[in-house]
Amino acid sequence: MPIEGFHDIKGQRFFKWIVIGPFEVIRRPNVKFHRWLCRCECGGEFYVRQALLLYGGSRSCMSCAKRKHGRSHSAEYRIWDGMRRRCHNVLDNGYPRYGGRGIVVCERWRKSFPDFLSDMGLRPGPGYTLDRINNEGDYEPGNVRWATSREQAQNRSDNVFLEYEGARHCLAEWSRLVSIRPTTLGMRIAAGMSPEMALYKSPRKYWDGVSP
């Protein structure tokens, strides 16, 4: 039977609130209202009246309303918010690749943007985003750095790495360093060439019937 005044808003975002449920009907003398369990961006969970959510009467928990870090429109804040959403919001497009496979944000960072900023500092430049050093690890101090897109590409879990004379790089980086096509280098490694042969053999020659 439909509940009068009920709006199915579970999973929706209202400013800093994410509605996570459950829904409750509260009846008191001379008053009845509806409320939802919500999670604030800081990680705190509170029941909030449905009407306040729908009409903008509540935008965050009281702690966040009192805390002024002055960077809510900064790139660092947007990156921090995106990190938490893809790890902890099942409705986020990135959730299957992060939270869906068990990657989480440590409690210190999940609950506090100022703590995250204190640990990570400002990003070095506009081309930097967050990169996990261990791609199977969580977002936590010691496993996260500011990195460029090229550095992140080199740190992908599906990269093939090659060591030669004490240097270890992924194939894409070796390709850039020795001016050889990545596909050529990949074919040589797959064919069993030694690192020296794979990196420096003339592309005009053939080896064991494999064209580089």
N, C-alpha and C positions, 0 to 999 in steps of 0.2 A: 504494500500500500504506500503510495507516494507520501512523503513528509512535506507538510506545508512549509513553504519558504526555503526548502532545500535546493542548493545549487551544487552540482557535482564539479568541484574545482580541485579535486585531488591531483597533485602533480603540477599544478600551475604555479607560476611565479608572480608575486605581487611585491614589487620593489625588492627588498632584501629577504622577503619571506618566500619559502618553498612549502607548499601545502603537502604534508605527508600523511595526514589522516591519523587516527580515525575522526569521524564526525560525531558531534554530540548535540543533543537538545537539552538545554538547561532551563529548568522551570523553578522559579522562585515566586514568592508572593507578589502578585500584580505585574509580573514580568516574565517573559519567555524569550530566549535568544538561542541562536545556533553558533557553534564554534568548532574550529578545526585545530588539530595538532599541527603546528608549523615548525620548520627549522629555519632559524636566522642564518645569514651568511657567516656569522661568527661561529656557528655550530651549535648554539643553544637551541633547545626545543621548548616551545610554549604553546598553550592553547590561545587562539586569537579568535575574536568574534568574526563571524562570516561577513557581517555588514561592514566592519572596519576594513576588511581585506578588499571587498568589492568596491568600496567608495573611497579608498585611499586614506582612511582614518588612522591606519597603522602601517608604518613602512619598515620597521625593524624592532628588535627587542630594545628595552630601555638602556641596557649597557651600551649597545652600539649607538643609540641616539645621543648618549652623553660623551662617547669617545670620539674625539675629533682629531684625525690624523692628517687631514688636509690634502690627501692624495687620492680621493675616491674617483677622480677623473684621469689619473695618470696611467701610463702604459703598464707600469708595474702592477697596479691594482687590477687592471683588466686581465693581465696574464695570471695573476694569483687567483682571480675568480674563475677563469677558464680551467685552471689546473684542478680546482676543487669540484667544478661541475662535471668534468669528464670522468672523475674518479668516484663521485658520490651521488650524482643525479642520474637515475636510470633513464630519464627522458632525454638526456643530452646525446647528441649524435655521436660523440666520441666515446661514450660509456662502454660499448662493447670491446673497444681496443684497450681500455684502461681499467676502470672499475670492474668491468665484466670479466676480466681475467685476473682479478685479485690485486691490482695495483691501487694503493690508497695514499692519501696525504697524511703525514704524521699529525698527531693531535695538536701539537704546538702550532703548526702552520694552518691547519684546518680551522682552528678557532680564532686565529689572530693574524690579520694582515700586518700590523706593526711588528710582530715577532718575525714573520717571514721576511719583511724588508730589513729588519735588523740583522738577520742571519745572511741574507743574500746580497744586500746592498743594491744600489741603483744599477740598472743594466748598463753595460759599457757604451752602448750606442743603439741606434734605431733598428739595426739588423740583427739584434740578439734576442733570443727567446730561451725558455727553460729547456735543459737537456739533462736526462738522467744518465749518469755515467754507466751504471749497470742497468740495462734495459729491462731486466726482470725485477729490479728493486723498486722501492717506493719513493715517493717524493718526501725527502727528509734531509736534514743537514748532513753533508758529507757525500751524498749521492746525486746532488743537483748542482749544475753550473749554468752560467750564462754562456751561450754558444751561438755561433753563426749557423746559417742553414747548411753551409758546406761541412762544418764540424759535426753537425748533427747527422748528416748523411753518412759521414765516415763512421759514426758510432751506431749505425743500425745493426740490429741483432742478426740480420740475414747477410751481412757483409762477409766477403772472403778476404782474409788477411794473408799477407806475404811478408816473410822476414828475409832480409838480405844484409849481410855485413853489419849486424847490430841494429838495423832500422826495421821497424814494423809498421806497415801502412796497409790500408785497404786497397783493393785493385784500382779504384777510382783515383786515389791519391798518387799511387805509383804511376798511373797513366799520365797524370799531370806532370809529375816530376821528370819522367824520362821521355815524354812526348811520344807515347804510343797509344793506340786506340784501346779503350777498355775491353772491347769484344775480342781483339787480337790477344791481349794479355790473358783474358779468361780462357780462351781456347788453348793457349800454350800450357797454362797450369793444368787444365783438364786433361791434356794429352800426356802429362807427366814430365814436362821439362823442368830442369833445375831452375831455381830463382834467377841465377845469372843468365842462363840461356833465354828464359822467358822475358827478361827485362831488356837484354841487349843484343839478341840475335837479329840479324838483318831481316827486315820484313820481305825482302825479295827472294829469300831462300825457303825451301820447304824442309820439313822435318818429319820423317816417318810417314810420309804421305798426307800429313795434315797441313793445310794451307793456313798460315798465320793471318 
